[in-house]
Amino acid sequence: MDGLSSVYNSLGNLFFEDEDYELSLQNYLKAQKFQNELSGHTNQWTLYMIYKNYKNLNQSLLALENIDKYLSVRDSLESMKSN
């Protein structure tokens, strides 16, 4: 993860702990953007936190989309570990 995505993840964590889900989500989405530009994918933690923010904001469809992405990445990583 590059420096900017780490900063945005950290800000997202702080806002999430403060229950400011809008600002938390904005920062996680920025982290996702930089992760995708750098490596072509989003890390597992960022996807999970995007899901949690959408869930807390009662945006069910977006929450479901992101939990699916998170589970796909998690399952892929677990599959790679078992091989």
MOPAC internal coordinates of N, CA, C and O (Angstrom, degrees):
PM7 1SCF
backbone

  N    0.0000 0     0.00 0     0.00 0    0    0    0
  C    1.4605 1     0.00 0     0.00 0    1    0    0
  C    1.5271 1   107.06 1     0.00 0    2    1    0
  O    1.2310 1   120.45 1   -44.84 1    3    2    1
  N    1.2949 1   116.75 1   135.16 1    3    2    1
  C    1.4522 1   120.13 1  -179.49 1    5    3    2
  C    1.5293 1   111.19 1   -80.30 1    6    5    3
  O    1.2310 1   120.76 1    -7.62 1    7    6    5
  N    1.3328 1   116.15 1   172.38 1    7    6    5
  C    1.4567 1   121.27 1  -176.67 1    9    7    6
  C    1.5114 1   114.52 1   -59.74 1   10    9    7
  O    1.2310 1   120.43 1   135.33 1   11   10    9
  N    1.3374 1   116.79 1   -44.67 1   11   10    9
  C    1.4668 1   119.07 1  -177.77 1   13   11   10
  C    1.5228 1   112.11 1   -65.76 1   14   13   11
  O    1.2310 1   119.93 1   138.40 1   15   14   13
  N    1.3069 1   117.73 1   -41.60 1   15   14   13
  C    1.4657 1   118.38 1   179.78 1   17   15   14
  C    1.5224 1   110.24 1   -66.82 1   18   17   15
  O    1.2310 1   119.98 1   146.48 1   19   18   17
  N    1.3267 1   117.64 1   -33.52 1   19   18   17
  C    1.4678 1   120.66 1   176.57 1   21   19   18
  C    1.5181 1   111.35 1   -65.06 1   22   21   19
  O    1.2310 1   120.73 1   138.77 1   23   22   21
  N    1.3320 1   116.20 1   -41.23 1   23   22   21
  C    1.4617 1   120.57 1   178.11 1   25   23   22
  C    1.5193 1   110.20 1   -62.92 1   26   25   23
  O    1.2310 1   120.47 1   133.53 1   27   26   25
  N    1.3331 1   116.71 1   -46.47 1   27   26   25
  C    1.4687 1   119.90 1   179.97 1   29   27   26
  C    1.5319 1   111.80 1   -65.29 1   30   29   27
  O    1.2310 1   120.07 1   142.96 1   31   30   29
  N    1.3359 1   117.47 1   -37.04 1   31   30   29
  C    1.4660 1   119.56 1   175.06 1   33   31   30
  C    1.5225 1   110.71 1   -62.44 1   34   33   31
  O    1.2310 1   120.50 1   137.20 1   35   34   33
  N    1.3213 1   116.64 1   -42.80 1   35   34   33
  C    1.4691 1   120.30 1   179.76 1   37   35   34
  C    1.5215 1   111.30 1   -63.67 1   38   37   35
  O    1.2310 1   120.59 1   136.99 1   39   38   37
  N    1.3276 1   116.48 1   -43.01 1   39   38   37
  C    1.4699 1   119.68 1   176.93 1   41   39   38
  C    1.5284 1   110.42 1   -63.29 1   42   41   39
  O    1.2310 1   120.70 1   138.79 1   43   42   41
  N    1.3188 1   116.26 1   -41.21 1   43   42   41
  C    1.4548 1   120.13 1   177.31 1   45   43   42
  C    1.5126 1   111.38 1   -58.99 1   46   45   43
  O    1.2310 1   120.64 1   138.04 1   47   46   45
  N    1.3396 1   116.39 1   -41.96 1   47   46   45
  C    1.4690 1   120.69 1   177.89 1   49   47   46
  C    1.5236 1   110.99 1   -60.92 1   50   49   47
  O    1.2310 1   120.66 1   133.98 1   51   50   49
  N    1.3300 1   116.34 1   -46.02 1   51   50   49
  C    1.4703 1   119.98 1  -178.69 1   53   51   50
  C    1.5219 1   111.84 1   -61.71 1   54   53   51
  O    1.2310 1   120.66 1   133.94 1   55   54   53
  N    1.3267 1   116.34 1   -46.06 1   55   54   53
  C    1.4664 1   119.57 1   179.86 1   57   55   54
  C    1.5314 1   111.21 1   -67.08 1   58   57   55
  O    1.2310 1   120.38 1   144.76 1   59   58   57
  N    1.3351 1   116.87 1   -35.24 1   59   58   57
  C    1.4600 1   119.99 1   178.24 1   61   59   58
  C    1.5313 1   110.33 1   -63.80 1   62   61   59
  O    1.2310 1   120.74 1   134.82 1   63   62   61
  N    1.3335 1   116.19 1   -45.18 1   63   62   61
  C    1.4649 1   120.42 1   178.60 1   65   63   62
  C    1.5259 1   111.35 1   -61.56 1   66   65   63
  O    1.2310 1   120.95 1   149.75 1   67   66   65
  N    1.3330 1   115.78 1   -30.25 1   67   66   65
  C    1.4629 1   121.40 1   178.87 1   69   67   66
  C    1.5357 1   111.41 1   -85.83 1   70   69   67
  O    1.2310 1   120.70 1  -177.64 1   71   70   69
  N    1.3315 1   116.26 1     2.36 1   71   70   69
  C    1.4647 1   124.47 1  -179.58 1   73   71   70
  C    1.5304 1   113.49 1    62.06 1   74   73   71
  O    1.2310 1   120.83 1  -152.62 1   75   74   73
  N    1.3285 1   116.01 1    27.38 1   75   74   73
  C    1.4675 1   121.62 1   173.07 1   77   75   74
  C    1.5224 1   106.68 1   -97.88 1   78   77   75
  O    1.2310 1   121.35 1   -99.24 1   79   78   77
  N    1.3285 1   115.02 1    80.76 1   79   78   77
  C    1.4599 1   121.15 1  -170.79 1   81   79   78
  C    1.5211 1   113.10 1   -68.91 1   82   81   79
  O    1.2310 1   119.91 1   150.34 1   83   82   81
  N    1.3210 1   117.77 1   -29.66 1   83   82   81
  C    1.4745 1   119.97 1   177.51 1   85   83   82
  C    1.5311 1   110.28 1   -63.98 1   86   85   83
  O    1.2310 1   120.54 1   129.45 1   87   86   85
  N    1.3362 1   116.57 1   -50.55 1   87   86   85
  C    1.4637 1   119.38 1  -179.74 1   89   87   86
  C    1.5247 1   111.53 1   -68.47 1   90   89   87
  O    1.2310 1   120.61 1   144.35 1   91   90   89
  N    1.3105 1   116.43 1   -35.65 1   91   90   89
  C    1.4523 1   119.83 1   176.36 1   93   91   90
  C    1.5238 1   110.32 1   -60.69 1   94   93   91
  O    1.2310 1   120.81 1   131.75 1   95   94   93
  N    1.3156 1   116.05 1   -48.25 1   95   94   93
  C    1.4609 1   121.02 1   179.95 1   97   95   94
  C    1.5265 1   111.16 1   -60.61 1   98   97   95
  O    1.2310 1   120.32 1   135.51 1   99   98   97
  N    1.3199 1   116.99 1   -44.49 1   99   98   97
  C    1.4698 1   120.24 1   179.47 1  101   99   98
  C    1.5301 1   110.86 1   -56.01 1  102  101   99
  O    1.2310 1   120.45 1   137.67 1  103  102  101
  N    1.3210 1   116.75 1   -42.33 1  103  102  101
  C    1.4605 1   120.07 1  -179.07 1  105  103  102
  C    1.5187 1   112.34 1   -71.52 1  106  105  103
  O    1.2310 1   120.08 1   140.86 1  107  106  105
  N    1.3277 1   117.45 1   -39.14 1  107  106  105
  C    1.4662 1   119.07 1   176.49 1  109  107  106
  C    1.5247 1   111.58 1   -65.83 1  110  109  107
  O    1.2310 1   120.08 1   143.99 1  111  110  109
  N    1.3159 1   117.46 1   -36.01 1  111  110  109
  C    1.4670 1   119.62 1   177.67 1  113  111  110
  C    1.5259 1   111.02 1   -67.29 1  114  113  111
  O    1.2310 1   120.21 1   144.96 1  115  114  113
  N    1.3342 1   117.21 1   -35.04 1  115  114  113
  C    1.4715 1   119.89 1   174.75 1  117  115  114
  C    1.5216 1   110.29 1   -67.02 1  118  117  115
  O    1.2310 1   120.37 1   139.06 1  119  118  117
  N    1.3256 1   116.90 1   -40.94 1  119  118  117
  C    1.4716 1   120.18 1   176.74 1  121  119  118
  C    1.5239 1   109.90 1   -60.16 1  122  121  119
  O    1.2310 1   120.80 1   136.61 1  123  122  121
  N    1.3270 1   116.08 1   -43.39 1  123  122  121
  C    1.4626 1   120.67 1   179.13 1  125  123  122
  C    1.5289 1   111.10 1   -59.76 1  126  125  123
  O    1.2310 1   120.71 1   137.85 1  127  126  125
  N    1.3033 1   116.25 1   -42.15 1  127  126  125
  C    1.4751 1   120.76 1   179.66 1  129  127  126
  C    1.5276 1   110.61 1   -59.34 1  130  129  127
  O    1.2310 1   120.24 1   132.36 1  131  130  129
  N    1.3204 1   117.14 1   -47.64 1  131  130  129
  C    1.4636 1   119.99 1  -179.21 1  133  131  130
  C    1.5198 1   111.85 1   -68.56 1  134  133  131
  O    1.2310 1   120.04 1   142.95 1  135  134  133
  N    1.3236 1   117.54 1   -37.05 1  135  134  133
  C    1.4621 1   119.92 1   177.37 1  137  135  134
  C    1.5241 1   110.98 1   -63.33 1  138  137  135
  O    1.2310 1   120.63 1   137.05 1  139  138  137
  N    1.3240 1   116.40 1   -42.95 1  139  138  137
  C    1.4690 1   120.05 1   179.39 1  141  139  138
  C    1.5170 1   111.42 1   -65.16 1  142  141  139
  O    1.2310 1   120.48 1   140.49 1  143  142  141
  N    1.3430 1   116.69 1   -39.51 1  143  142  141
  C    1.4610 1   119.52 1   178.97 1  145  143  142
  C    1.5215 1   111.46 1   -66.38 1  146  145  143
  O    1.2310 1   120.66 1   143.78 1  147  146  145
  N    1.3334 1   116.34 1   -36.22 1  147  146  145
  C    1.4578 1   120.90 1  -176.35 1  149  147  146
  C    1.5226 1   112.56 1   -78.35 1  150  149  147
  O    1.2310 1   120.67 1   134.27 1  151  150  149
  N    1.3401 1   116.33 1   -45.73 1  151  150  149
  C    1.4627 1   118.68 1  -171.80 1  153  151  150
  C    1.5230 1   114.92 1  -123.01 1  154  153  151
  O    1.2310 1   120.34 1   172.08 1  155  154  153
  N    1.3252 1   116.96 1    -7.92 1  155  154  153
  C    1.4591 1   119.71 1  -179.04 1  157  155  154
  C    1.5054 1   114.38 1    86.91 1  158  157  155
  O    1.2310 1   120.14 1  -177.62 1  159  158  157
  N    1.3344 1   117.34 1     2.38 1  159  158  157
  C    1.4633 1   120.31 1   177.50 1  161  159  158
  C    1.5293 1   110.17 1  -150.81 1  162  161  159
  O    1.2310 1   121.16 1   -11.50 1  163  162  161
  N    1.3066 1   115.39 1   168.50 1  163  162  161
  C    1.4597 1   122.64 1   179.38 1  165  163  162
  C    1.5184 1   108.90 1  -106.63 1  166  165  163
  O    1.2310 1   120.50 1   -41.20 1  167  166  165
  N    1.3410 1   116.64 1   138.80 1  167  166  165
  C    1.4595 1   117.87 1  -179.07 1  169  167  166
  C    1.5251 1   111.37 1   -72.46 1  170  169  167
  O    1.2310 1   121.90 1   -18.80 1  171  170  169
  N    1.3064 1   113.97 1   161.20 1  171  170  169
  C    1.4578 1   122.45 1  -172.64 1  173  171  170
  C    1.5294 1   111.83 1   -60.35 1  174  173  171
  O    1.2310 1   119.51 1   134.52 1  175  174  173
  N    1.3257 1   118.54 1   -45.48 1  175  174  173
  C    1.4584 1   122.22 1  -177.88 1  177  175  174
  C    1.5252 1   111.14 1   -60.66 1  178  177  175
  O    1.2310 1   120.46 1   135.15 1  179  178  177
  N    1.3197 1   116.73 1   -44.85 1  179  178  177
  C    1.4656 1   120.75 1  -178.57 1  181  179  178
  C    1.5163 1   110.39 1   -61.68 1  182  181  179
  O    1.2310 1   120.21 1   135.10 1  183  182  181
  N    1.3278 1   117.20 1   -44.90 1  183  182  181
  C    1.4640 1   120.29 1   178.72 1  185  183  182
  C    1.5200 1   111.58 1   -60.65 1  186  185  183
  O    1.2310 1   120.82 1   138.00 1  187  186  185
  N    1.3232 1   116.03 1   -42.00 1  187  186  185
  C    1.4639 1   120.09 1  -179.29 1  189  187  186
  C    1.5276 1   110.90 1   -64.68 1  190  189  187
  O    1.2310 1   120.42 1   139.10 1  191  190  189
  N    1.3171 1   116.81 1   -40.90 1  191  190  189
  C    1.4625 1   119.73 1  -179.00 1  193  191  190
  C    1.5303 1   111.77 1   -72.73 1  194  193  191
  O    1.2310 1   119.90 1   147.49 1  195  194  193
  N    1.3104 1   117.80 1   -32.51 1  195  194  193
  C    1.4709 1   120.03 1   173.68 1  197  195  194
  C    1.5303 1   108.64 1   -62.09 1  198  197  195
  O    1.2310 1   120.71 1   135.59 1  199  198  197
  N    1.3205 1   116.25 1   -44.41 1  199  198  197
  C    1.4688 1   120.78 1   175.88 1  201  199  198
  C    1.5254 1   111.33 1   -56.66 1  202  201  199
  O    1.2310 1   120.31 1   130.13 1  203  202  201
  N    1.3408 1   117.01 1   -49.87 1  203  202  201
  C    1.4709 1   120.85 1  -176.78 1  205  203  202
  C    1.5320 1   111.28 1   -61.75 1  206  205  203
  O    1.2310 1   120.37 1   142.35 1  207  206  205
  N    1.3231 1   116.90 1   -37.65 1  207  206  205
  C    1.4611 1   119.51 1   178.44 1  209  207  206
  C    1.5198 1   111.21 1   -67.17 1  210  209  207
  O    1.2310 1   120.22 1   133.18 1  211  210  209
  N    1.3219 1   117.19 1   -46.82 1  211  210  209
  C    1.4648 1   119.37 1   177.84 1  213  211  210
  C    1.5345 1   110.61 1   -59.75 1  214  213  211
  O    1.2310 1   120.61 1   139.84 1  215  214  213
  N    1.3198 1   116.44 1   -40.16 1  215  214  213
  C    1.4585 1   120.54 1   178.78 1  217  215  214
  C    1.5288 1   110.37 1   -61.54 1  218  217  215
  O    1.2310 1   120.39 1   133.80 1  219  218  217
  N    1.3155 1   116.86 1   -46.20 1  219  218  217
  C    1.4665 1   120.76 1   179.92 1  221  219  218
  C    1.5196 1   112.85 1   -67.59 1  222  221  219
  O    1.2310 1   120.52 1   156.77 1  223  222  221
  N    1.3255 1   116.61 1   -23.23 1  223  222  221
  C    1.4694 1   121.29 1   177.25 1  225  223  222
  C    1.5321 1   111.78 1   -91.21 1  226  225  223
  O    1.2310 1   120.78 1  -172.81 1  227  226  225
  N    1.3317 1   116.11 1     7.19 1  227  226  225
  C    1.4706 1   122.80 1   179.88 1  229  227  226
  C    1.5253 1   113.08 1    58.49 1  230  229  227
  O    1.2310 1   120.80 1  -144.05 1  231  230  229
  N    1.3185 1   116.07 1    35.95 1  231  230  229
  C    1.4625 1   121.91 1   175.49 1  233  231  230
  C    1.5336 1   107.29 1  -105.47 1  234  233  231
  O    1.2310 1   121.94 1  -102.52 1  235  234  233
  N    1.3199 1   113.89 1    77.48 1  235  234  233
  C    1.4652 1   121.78 1  -169.35 1  237  235  234
  C    1.5197 1   114.13 1   -59.63 1  238  237  235
  O    1.2310 1   119.68 1   136.04 1  239  238  237
  N    1.3218 1   118.21 1   -43.96 1  239  238  237
  C    1.4660 1   119.84 1  -177.38 1  241  239  238
  C    1.5249 1   110.99 1   -64.23 1  242  241  239
  O    1.2310 1   120.51 1   135.86 1  243  242  241
  N    1.3298 1   116.63 1   -44.14 1  243  242  241
  C    1.4621 1   119.36 1   178.57 1  245  243  242
  C    1.5260 1   110.84 1   -67.53 1  246  245  243
  O    1.2310 1   120.42 1   144.85 1  247  246  245
  N    1.3218 1   116.81 1   -35.15 1  247  246  245
  C    1.4633 1   120.31 1   175.82 1  249  247  246
  C    1.5296 1   110.11 1   -61.82 1  250  249  247
  O    1.2310 1   120.41 1   134.11 1  251  250  249
  N    1.3253 1   116.81 1   -45.89 1  251  250  249
  C    1.4673 1   120.55 1   179.87 1  253  251  250
  C    1.5270 1   112.22 1   -63.03 1  254  253  251
  O    1.2310 1   120.54 1   138.56 1  255  254  253
  N    1.3306 1   116.58 1   -41.44 1  255  254  253
  C    1.4687 1   119.96 1   178.17 1  257  255  254
  C    1.5252 1   110.47 1   -58.87 1  258  257  255
  O    1.2310 1   120.86 1   137.71 1  259  258  257
  N    1.3091 1   115.95 1   -42.29 1  259  258  257
  C    1.4561 1   119.35 1  -175.85 1  261  259  258
  C    1.5170 1   113.27 1   -78.58 1  262  261  259
  O    1.2310 1   119.51 1   148.68 1  263  262  261
  N    1.3196 1   118.54 1   -31.32 1  263  262  261
  C    1.4631 1   118.38 1   175.61 1  265  263  262
  C    1.5244 1   109.35 1   -69.24 1  266  265  263
  O    1.2310 1   120.03 1   146.76 1  267  266  265
  N    1.3314 1   117.55 1   -33.24 1  267  266  265
  C    1.4654 1   120.23 1   175.22 1  269  267  266
  C    1.5275 1   111.14 1   -62.96 1  270  269  267
  O    1.2310 1   120.59 1   137.00 1  271  270  269
  N    1.3308 1   116.48 1   -43.00 1  271  270  269
  C    1.4732 1   120.49 1   177.71 1  273  271  270
  C    1.5266 1   110.32 1   -62.94 1  274  273  271
  O    1.2310 1   121.08 1   135.19 1  275  274  273
  N    1.3238 1   115.54 1   -44.81 1  275  274  273
  C    1.4648 1   120.73 1   179.26 1  277  275  274
  C    1.5251 1   110.77 1   -59.38 1  278  277  275
  O    1.2310 1   120.30 1   131.48 1  279  278  277
  N    1.3331 1   117.04 1   -48.52 1  279  278  277
  C    1.4589 1   120.85 1  -178.42 1  281  279  278
  C    1.5222 1   111.80 1   -63.70 1  282  281  279
  O    1.2310 1   120.57 1   144.19 1  283  282  281
  N    1.3221 1   116.53 1   -35.81 1  283  282  281
  C    1.4599 1   120.58 1   178.12 1  285  283  282
  C    1.5303 1   110.74 1   -63.81 1  286  285  283
  O    1.2310 1   120.67 1   135.21 1  287  286  285
  N    1.3230 1   116.33 1   -44.79 1  287  286  285
  C    1.4679 1   120.42 1   178.73 1  289  287  286
  C    1.5293 1   109.92 1   -65.81 1  290  289  287
  O    1.2310 1   120.51 1   134.70 1  291  290  289
  N    1.3274 1   116.64 1   -45.30 1  291  290  289
  C    1.4582 1   120.50 1  -179.65 1  293  291  290
  C    1.5282 1   111.09 1   -59.72 1  294  293  291
  O    1.2310 1   120.74 1   134.09 1  295  294  293
  N    1.3284 1   116.20 1   -45.91 1  295  294  293
  C    1.4639 1   119.68 1   179.92 1  297  295  294
  C    1.5188 1   112.26 1   -64.64 1  298  297  295
  O    1.2310 1   120.41 1   142.23 1  299  298  297
  N    1.3208 1   116.81 1   -37.77 1  299  298  297
  C    1.4563 1   120.48 1   177.71 1  301  299  298
  C    1.5196 1   111.25 1   -63.94 1  302  301  299
  O    1.2310 1   120.92 1   136.91 1  303  302  301
  N    1.3372 1   115.85 1   -43.09 1  303  302  301
  C    1.4572 1   119.53 1   179.13 1  305  303  302
  C    1.5201 1   111.88 1   -65.31 1  306  305  303
  O    1.2310 1   120.45 1   139.26 1  307  306  305
  N    1.3213 1   116.74 1   -40.74 1  307  306  305
  C    1.4665 1   120.92 1   178.50 1  309  307  306
  C    1.5267 1   110.46 1   -65.57 1  310  309  307
  O    1.2310 1   120.37 1   141.89 1  311  310  309
  N    1.3194 1   116.91 1   -38.11 1  311  310  309
  C    1.4554 1   120.93 1   178.38 1  313  311  310
  C    1.5438 1   110.71 1   -64.77 1  314  313  311
  O    1.2310 1   120.90 1   139.81 1  315  314  313
  N    1.3326 1   115.89 1   -40.19 1  315  314  313
  C    1.4619 1   120.19 1   178.82 1  317  315  314
  C    1.5300 1   110.95 1   -65.64 1  318  317  315
  O    1.2310 1   120.16 1   143.10 1  319  318  317
  N    1.3365 1   117.30 1   -36.90 1  319  318  317
  C    1.4653 1   121.10 1   179.93 1  321  319  318
  C    1.5179 1   111.49 1   -67.70 1  322  321  319
  O    1.2310 1   120.09 1   146.36 1  323  322  321
  N    1.3314 1   117.43 1   -33.64 1  323  322  321
  C    1.4611 1   120.63 1  -176.51 1  325  323  322
  C    1.5229 1   112.58 1   -80.89 1  326  325  323
  O    1.2310 1   119.78 1   167.96 1  327  326  325
  N    1.3180 1   118.03 1   -12.04 1  327  326  325
  C    1.4741 1   120.77 1   179.76 1  329  327  326
  C    1.4810 1   112.25 1   -90.21 1  330  329  327
  O    1.2310 1   120.10 1   180.00 1  331  330  329

